[in-house]
Amino acid sequence: MNRQNVLKSALVLAVPMMIQNGITNAVGLVDHIMVGSLGTEAMTAVSIIGQLLFVFALALFGGISGPGIYAAQFYGQGNTEGVRAATRMKAIIGIAVTVLGVVVLTVGETPLIGLYLHGESTEIDAALTLSHAKDYLHIMFFGLPAMAVTQIYAGSLRETGDSVKPMAAGIVSVVGDIIFNYLLIYGSLGFPKLGVQGAAIATVIARYLEMSVLVVWATVRRKHHPFIQGLWRTLKIPGGMWHKMLKKTVPIMLNEFLWAAGLAALTQCYSTRGLEVVAGMNISNVLCNLLNVVFVALGTAVGILVGQSLGAGEFERAKKESFTLTCFTALLCVGLTVVLIALSGVFPQVYDTTDEVRTTASGFIIVTALFFPVQGILNSLYFTLRSGGKTLVTFVFDSVFSWAVTLPLALALCFCTELPVLVVYAIVQAADILKIIIGAVMIKKGIWITNLAEEMDC
């Protein structure tokens, strides 16, 4: 496959994901602004719960990504039964992660939320923020099963070459989310005015809409997706396959969980400089997440395409695809940097908050934008390493680095220096350049190249 065809194949997979995630994040932006109109406390509360649920979401994503590696390679091999087995494995893991997530968040809600409320502020009420956060979390619990089912179906469809159905389901979801947010946050058209609780109810409804559209459409069109035929007649997985997939899954799940937890811990470090810092970061994250869907989607496409090539035994092709797509991602991220910097002074003005929060948000947007190319390259390197099933390698590359290097650096700078928070944030972001060097060396050595499909008997 030449360079042009590689980019075309990647975009066929990635563009629907970009559209879906872009619309989802755009709606998240609208939600954030709507909730922000209720006050800085409401906005901060929703953002704190979003940070905690982000840890859950990535643990879930990591859990089903292990079998997803096999699904992509089985598809490249033409092994439909193998794709079914991998999808069933995802379901078992999804149930376990969802139950565990609800238990942990229920038992630890107050101390976990409280981690972000230690900063000093004369204008933000910490007690009111805690109350809003609990109200929001209790309702969001009901949407977690739908999130799990959606990820299972969407992942397997993408791994078998279909990104359109997940995109369409996502669009339906975000339209529903906008409508119900408007109705339930403000009490429009005769609906009750529920504020923060209304935002949570709207999100839960949207998640079930997305799940329903995806599952029903995929089932009706099951002739186009052979692995869905007879998929749920049993959850039984051949013993050898179950064991091998679990060995690959555990490191990925731990990696995603620890990486997300590390990110949450970083945010907590920054929050010690004041609740205005938390609010400013939240505003920055909303905008930056709207654009980072580009390199996130391309990273997923890298993992799928390279995994399919590995499953087909075409190792040189896999190497070339990885290099081409990593360079392409970096170039796109340079363009995104320019866009973010241009918006950095305008976007925070949309929020009904203090001037200090707006100024802080602008600074975070600029620093994040400058490191977008770094994050884009890292994302492609990570998915390349993971496509060959080298989950222990990616575990060290990603989460171990975060906890051994990034977090200690942030702790030292936050608690042992008087540096401005934006300088601290920039130094911590710059540490990821070391990861690029490490990842590039591992990619060049080819230690990630493995045909997992050939190792299975299915």
C-alpha positions as CSV (number, residue, x, y, z in Angstrom):
1,M,0.0,0.0,0.0
2,N,1.5,3.3,-1.0
3,R,1.6,6.5,1.0
4,Q,-1.5,8.0,-0.6
5,N,-3.5,4.8,0.0
6,V,-2.4,4.6,3.6
7,L,-3.6,8.2,4.3
8,K,-6.9,7.5,2.5
9,S,-7.5,4.3,4.5
10,A,-6.6,6.1,7.7
11,L,-9.0,9.0,6.9
12,V,-11.8,6.6,6.0
13,L,-11.5,5.3,9.6
14,A,-10.6,8.5,11.4
15,V,-12.8,11.1,9.8
16,P,-16.1,9.5,11.1
17,M,-14.5,9.3,14.5
18,M,-13.4,12.9,14.3
19,I,-16.9,14.0,13.4
20,Q,-18.5,11.9,16.1
21,N,-16.0,12.9,18.8
22,G,-15.9,16.5,17.5
23,I,-19.7,16.8,17.7
24,T,-19.7,15.2,21.2
25,N,-17.0,17.6,22.4
26,A,-18.8,20.5,20.8
27,V,-21.9,19.6,22.7
28,G,-19.8,19.2,25.8
29,L,-18.7,22.7,25.2
30,V,-22.3,23.9,25.0
31,D,-23.2,21.9,28.1
32,H,-20.2,23.5,29.9
33,I,-21.4,27.0,28.9
34,M,-25.0,26.2,29.9
35,V,-23.9,24.9,33.3
36,G,-21.4,27.8,33.6
37,S,-24.3,30.2,33.4
38,L,-25.5,28.7,36.8
39,G,-22.3,29.9,38.5
40,T,-18.6,29.0,38.8
41,E,-19.5,26.5,41.5
42,A,-21.8,24.6,39.2
43,M,-19.3,24.6,36.4
44,T,-16.4,23.5,38.7
45,A,-18.6,20.7,40.2
46,V,-19.5,19.2,36.8
47,S,-15.9,19.4,35.7
48,I,-14.6,17.6,38.8
49,I,-17.0,14.8,38.3
50,G,-16.0,14.8,34.7
51,Q,-12.4,14.2,35.8
52,L,-13.4,11.3,38.0
53,L,-15.6,9.7,35.3
54,F,-12.8,10.2,32.8
55,V,-10.7,7.8,35.0
56,F,-13.6,5.3,34.8
57,A,-14.0,5.8,31.1
58,L,-10.4,5.1,30.4
59,A,-10.3,2.1,32.6
60,L,-13.3,0.8,30.6
61,F,-11.6,1.7,27.3
62,G,-8.4,0.0,28.4
63,G,-10.3,-3.2,29.4
64,I,-12.0,-3.6,26.1
65,S,-9.0,-2.5,24.1
66,G,-7.1,-5.7,25.0
67,P,-9.5,-7.9,23.2
68,G,-9.8,-5.1,20.5
69,I,-6.2,-5.7,19.5
70,Y,-7.1,-9.3,18.8
71,A,-10.3,-8.3,17.0
72,A,-8.4,-6.1,14.5
73,Q,-5.8,-8.8,13.8
74,F,-8.5,-11.5,13.5
75,Y,-10.3,-9.3,11.0
76,G,-7.1,-8.9,9.0
77,Q,-6.7,-12.7,9.1
78,G,-10.4,-13.2,8.0
79,N,-11.3,-15.0,11.2
80,T,-14.9,-14.2,12.1
81,E,-15.2,-16.5,15.0
82,G,-12.1,-14.9,16.5
83,V,-13.7,-11.5,16.3
84,R,-16.8,-12.9,18.1
85,A,-14.7,-14.3,20.9
86,A,-12.9,-11.0,21.3
87,T,-16.2,-9.1,21.5
88,R,-17.6,-11.5,24.1
89,M,-14.4,-10.9,26.1
90,K,-15.1,-7.2,25.9
91,A,-18.6,-7.7,27.4
92,I,-17.3,-9.7,30.4
93,I,-14.7,-7.1,31.1
94,G,-17.2,-4.2,30.6
95,I,-19.6,-5.7,33.2
96,A,-16.8,-6.1,35.7
97,V,-15.3,-2.6,35.2
98,T,-18.8,-1.0,35.4
99,V,-19.7,-2.7,38.7
100,L,-16.3,-1.9,40.2
101,G,-16.5,1.7,39.1
102,V,-19.9,2.3,40.7
103,V,-18.7,0.7,44.0
104,V,-15.5,2.8,44.2
105,L,-17.2,6.1,43.3
106,T,-20.1,5.5,45.7
107,V,-17.8,4.6,48.6
108,G,-15.2,7.3,48.0
109,E,-17.3,10.2,46.5
110,T,-16.7,12.7,49.3
111,P,-12.9,12.3,49.7
112,L,-12.4,12.0,45.9
113,I,-14.3,15.2,45.2
114,G,-12.6,16.9,48.1
115,L,-9.2,16.4,46.6
116,Y,-10.0,19.2,44.2
117,L,-11.4,21.6,46.8
118,H,-8.4,22.5,48.9
119,G,-7.3,25.6,47.1
120,E,-8.0,29.0,48.6
121,S,-10.6,31.3,47.0
122,T,-12.6,34.3,48.1
123,E,-15.1,34.0,45.3
124,I,-15.9,30.3,45.0
125,D,-17.9,28.4,47.6
126,A,-16.3,25.0,48.2
127,A,-19.2,23.6,50.1
128,L,-21.7,24.5,47.4
129,T,-19.4,23.0,44.8
130,L,-19.2,19.7,46.7
131,S,-23.0,19.6,47.0
132,H,-23.5,20.2,43.2
133,A,-20.8,17.6,42.5
134,K,-22.6,14.9,44.5
135,D,-26.0,15.6,42.9
136,Y,-24.4,15.3,39.5
137,L,-22.5,12.1,40.2
138,H,-25.5,10.3,41.7
139,I,-27.5,10.7,38.4
140,M,-24.5,10.0,36.1
141,F,-24.2,6.5,37.6
142,F,-27.3,5.4,35.6
143,G,-25.5,6.2,32.3
144,L,-22.4,4.0,33.0
145,P,-23.9,0.7,31.7
146,A,-24.9,2.4,28.4
147,M,-21.4,3.8,28.1
148,A,-20.0,0.3,28.4
149,V,-22.3,-1.3,25.8
150,T,-21.6,1.6,23.3
151,Q,-17.9,1.2,23.7
152,I,-18.1,-2.6,23.1
153,Y,-20.1,-2.3,19.9
154,A,-18.4,0.8,18.6
155,G,-14.9,-0.7,19.2
156,S,-15.7,-4.0,17.4
157,L,-17.3,-2.2,14.4
158,R,-14.3,0.1,14.0
159,E,-11.9,-2.8,14.3
160,T,-13.7,-4.5,11.4
161,G,-13.6,-1.4,9.3
162,D,-16.9,0.5,10.0
163,S,-16.7,3.9,11.7
164,V,-19.9,5.2,10.2
165,K,-22.4,3.5,12.5
166,P,-20.7,4.7,15.7
167,M,-20.5,8.2,14.2
168,A,-24.2,8.2,13.4
169,A,-25.2,7.0,16.8
170,G,-23.0,9.7,18.3
171,I,-24.7,12.4,16.3
172,V,-28.1,11.2,17.5
173,S,-26.8,11.2,21.0
174,V,-25.5,14.8,20.9
175,V,-28.6,16.2,19.4
176,G,-30.6,14.6,22.2
177,D,-28.1,15.9,24.7
178,I,-28.5,19.5,23.5
179,I,-32.3,19.4,23.5
180,F,-32.6,17.8,27.0
181,N,-30.0,20.1,28.4
182,Y,-31.9,23.1,27.2
183,L,-35.2,21.7,28.6
184,L,-33.9,20.5,31.9
185,I,-31.2,22.9,33.0
186,Y,-33.4,26.0,32.4
187,G,-36.9,24.5,32.7
188,S,-37.9,25.5,29.2
189,L,-41.2,24.5,27.5
190,G,-42.8,23.5,30.8
191,F,-40.1,21.1,31.9
192,P,-38.8,21.4,35.5
193,K,-35.8,23.7,36.1
194,L,-33.2,21.2,37.5
195,G,-29.9,23.0,37.0
196,V,-26.9,20.7,37.5
197,Q,-29.2,17.7,38.0
198,G,-30.9,18.5,34.7
199,A,-27.5,18.5,33.0
200,A,-26.8,15.0,34.4
201,I,-30.2,13.6,33.4
202,A,-29.8,15.0,29.8
203,T,-26.4,13.2,29.6
204,V,-27.8,9.9,30.8
205,I,-30.7,10.1,28.2
206,A,-28.2,10.9,25.5
207,R,-26.1,7.9,26.3
208,Y,-29.0,5.5,26.1
209,L,-30.0,7.1,22.8
210,E,-26.5,6.4,21.4
211,M,-26.5,2.9,22.7
212,S,-29.9,2.1,21.3
213,V,-29.2,3.5,17.8
214,L,-25.9,1.6,17.6
215,V,-27.1,-1.7,18.8
216,V,-30.3,-1.8,16.8
217,W,-28.7,-0.6,13.6
218,A,-25.8,-3.0,13.8
219,T,-28.2,-5.9,14.6
220,V,-30.5,-5.1,11.6
221,R,-27.4,-4.8,9.3
222,R,-25.8,-7.9,10.8
223,K,-25.3,-9.5,7.3
224,H,-22.7,-6.7,6.7
225,H,-21.1,-7.6,10.0
226,P,-20.8,-11.4,10.2
227,F,-19.3,-11.4,13.7
228,I,-22.7,-10.1,15.1
229,Q,-24.5,-13.1,13.8
230,G,-24.9,-15.5,16.8
231,L,-22.7,-13.2,18.9
232,W,-24.7,-13.4,22.1
233,R,-25.8,-17.0,21.9
234,T,-23.2,-17.7,24.5
235,L,-20.5,-15.8,26.4
236,K,-18.2,-18.9,26.3
237,I,-14.7,-18.2,25.2
238,P,-12.2,-21.0,24.4
239,G,-9.9,-21.5,27.4
240,G,-6.7,-20.8,25.6
241,M,-8.0,-17.6,24.0
242,W,-9.5,-16.3,27.2
243,H,-6.2,-16.7,29.0
244,K,-4.1,-15.1,26.3
245,M,-6.5,-12.1,25.8
246,L,-6.6,-11.5,29.5
247,K,-2.8,-11.4,29.7
248,K,-2.8,-8.6,27.1
249,T,-5.8,-6.9,28.6
250,V,-4.7,-6.4,32.2
251,P,-1.6,-4.3,31.4
252,I,-3.7,-2.1,29.0
253,M,-6.5,-1.6,31.5
254,L,-4.0,-0.8,34.3
255,N,-2.2,1.5,31.9
256,E,-5.3,3.5,31.0
257,F,-6.5,3.6,34.6
258,L,-3.2,4.7,36.0
259,W,-2.6,7.2,33.2
260,A,-6.1,8.8,33.8
261,A,-5.5,8.6,37.6
262,G,-2.1,10.3,37.0
263,L,-3.8,13.0,35.0
264,A,-6.4,13.5,37.8
265,A,-3.5,13.7,40.3
266,L,-1.8,16.3,38.2
267,T,-5.0,18.4,38.2
268,Q,-5.1,18.0,41.9
269,C,-1.5,19.3,42.2
270,Y,-2.4,22.4,40.1
271,S,-5.6,22.9,42.2
272,T,-3.5,23.7,45.3
273,R,-2.7,27.0,43.6
274,G,-6.4,28.0,44.0
275,L,-9.9,27.1,42.9
276,E,-9.5,29.7,40.1
277,V,-6.8,27.4,38.6
278,V,-9.3,24.5,38.6
279,A,-11.9,26.6,36.9
280,G,-9.4,28.0,34.3
281,M,-8.1,24.5,33.5
282,N,-11.7,23.3,33.0
283,I,-12.4,26.0,30.5
284,S,-9.1,25.3,28.7
285,N,-9.8,21.6,28.6
286,V,-13.2,22.1,27.0
287,L,-11.7,24.0,24.0
288,C,-8.6,21.8,23.6
289,N,-10.6,18.6,23.8
290,L,-12.7,19.9,20.9
291,L,-9.6,19.9,18.7
292,N,-7.6,17.0,20.0
293,V,-10.2,14.6,18.5
294,V,-8.0,14.9,15.3
295,F,-5.0,13.2,16.7
296,V,-7.0,10.9,19.0
297,A,-9.0,9.5,16.0
298,L,-5.8,9.2,13.9
299,G,-4.1,7.3,16.7
300,T,-7.0,4.8,16.8
301,A,-6.8,4.5,13.0
302,V,-3.0,3.8,13.4
303,G,-3.7,0.9,15.8
304,I,-6.4,-0.6,13.6
305,L,-4.6,-0.4,10.3
306,V,-1.2,-1.5,11.7
307,G,-3.0,-4.3,13.6
308,Q,-4.7,-5.5,10.5
309,S,-1.4,-5.5,8.6
310,L,0.3,-7.5,11.4
311,G,-2.6,-10.0,11.4
312,A,-2.1,-10.5,7.7
313,G,1.7,-11.1,8.3
314,E,2.7,-7.9,6.3
315,F,5.3,-6.6,8.7
316,E,7.1,-4.1,6.4
317,R,3.8,-2.6,5.4
318,A,2.9,-2.2,9.1
319,K,6.2,-0.3,9.7
320,K,5.6,2.1,6.8
321,E,2.0,2.7,7.8
322,S,3.1,3.7,11.3
323,F,5.8,6.1,10.1
324,T,3.6,7.7,7.5
325,L,0.6,8.3,9.8
326,T,2.8,9.6,12.7
327,C,4.3,12.2,10.4
328,F,0.9,13.1,9.0
329,T,-0.5,13.5,12.6
330,A,2.3,15.8,13.6
331,L,1.7,18.1,10.7
332,L,-2.0,18.4,11.4
333,C,-1.3,19.2,15.0
334,V,0.9,22.1,14.0
335,G,-2.2,23.6,12.3
336,L,-4.3,22.9,15.4
337,T,-1.7,24.8,17.5
338,V,-2.3,27.9,15.4
339,V,-6.1,27.7,15.7
340,L,-6.0,27.2,19.5
341,I,-3.7,30.2,20.0
342,A,-5.9,32.4,17.9
343,L,-8.9,31.4,20.1
344,S,-7.1,31.6,23.4
345,G,-8.1,35.2,24.1
346,V,-11.7,35.0,22.8
347,F,-13.1,31.7,24.1
348,P,-12.8,32.3,27.8
349,Q,-14.9,35.5,27.4
350,V,-17.9,33.3,26.7
351,Y,-18.1,32.2,30.3
352,D,-19.9,34.0,33.1
353,T,-16.9,33.9,35.6
354,T,-14.2,36.2,37.0
355,D,-11.5,38.0,35.1
356,E,-8.9,35.9,37.0
357,V,-10.4,32.7,35.8
358,R,-10.6,33.9,32.2
359,T,-6.9,35.0,32.2
360,T,-5.8,31.7,33.7
361,A,-7.9,29.8,31.1
362,S,-6.2,31.7,28.2
363,G,-2.8,30.9,29.6
364,F,-3.6,27.2,29.8
365,I,-5.0,27.2,26.3
366,I,-1.8,28.7,24.9
367,V,0.6,26.3,26.7
368,T,-1.5,23.3,25.7
369,A,-1.6,24.4,22.1
370,L,2.2,24.7,21.9
371,F,2.5,21.0,22.9
372,F,-0.2,19.7,20.6
373,P,2.3,18.3,18.1
374,V,4.1,16.4,20.9
375,Q,0.8,14.8,22.1
376,G,-0.1,13.9,18.5
377,I,3.2,12.1,18.0
378,L,3.0,10.3,21.3
379,N,-0.6,9.1,20.6
380,S,0.5,7.6,17.3
381,L,3.6,5.9,18.9
382,Y,1.5,4.5,21.7
383,F,-1.1,2.9,19.3
384,T,1.7,1.5,17.1
385,L,3.3,-0.2,20.1
386,R,0.0,-1.5,21.3
387,S,-1.1,-2.9,17.9
388,G,1.4,-5.7,18.2
389,G,0.2,-6.7,21.6
390,K,3.2,-5.4,23.5
391,T,1.1,-4.3,26.4
392,L,3.8,-4.4,29.1
393,V,5.9,-2.2,26.9
394,T,3.1,0.3,26.5
395,F,2.4,0.1,30.2
396,V,6.0,1.3,31.0
397,F,6.0,3.8,28.1
398,D,2.7,5.4,29.2
399,S,1.6,5.1,32.8
400,V,4.8,4.2,34.5
401,F,6.4,7.2,32.9
402,S,3.6,9.4,34.1
403,W,3.9,8.2,37.7
404,A,7.7,8.0,37.8
405,V,8.5,11.2,36.0
406,T,5.6,13.5,35.2
407,L,3.8,13.4,38.6
408,P,6.9,13.7,40.8
409,L,8.0,16.6,38.7
410,A,4.7,18.4,39.1
411,L,4.6,17.7,42.9
412,A,8.1,19.1,43.3
413,L,7.3,22.3,41.3
414,C,3.9,22.9,43.0
415,F,5.0,22.3,46.6
416,C,8.7,23.3,46.6
417,T,8.7,26.3,44.4
418,E,6.9,29.6,44.0
419,L,6.8,29.4,40.2
420,P,3.6,30.6,38.5
421,V,1.2,27.7,37.8
422,L,1.5,28.3,34.0
423,V,5.3,27.9,34.2
424,V,4.9,24.7,36.2
425,Y,2.3,23.4,33.7
426,A,4.7,24.2,30.7
427,I,7.6,22.4,32.3
428,V,5.5,19.3,33.0
429,Q,4.2,19.3,29.4
430,A,7.8,19.5,28.1
431,A,8.7,16.3,30.0
432,D,6.8,14.4,27.4
433,I,9.4,15.1,24.8
434,L,11.5,12.5,26.6
435,K,8.7,10.0,25.9
436,I,8.9,10.7,22.2
437,I,12.6,9.8,22.2
438,I,12.0,6.6,24.1
439,G,9.0,5.6,21.9
440,A,10.8,6.4,18.6
441,V,13.7,4.1,19.7
442,M,11.3,1.3,20.5
443,I,9.4,1.7,17.2
444,K,12.7,1.7,15.2
445,K,13.9,-1.5,16.8
446,G,10.6,-3.2,15.8
447,I,10.0,-4.8,19.2
448,W,6.3,-4.3,18.8
449,I,5.9,-6.5,15.7
450,T,3.9,-9.6,16.5
451,N,1.2,-11.6,14.7
452,L,-1.1,-12.4,17.6
453,A,-3.8,-14.0,15.3
454,E,-1.4,-16.8,14.4
455,E,-0.9,-17.6,18.1
456,M,-4.6,-18.3,18.6
457,D,-6.5,-21.5,17.8
458,C,-10.0,-20.3,16.9
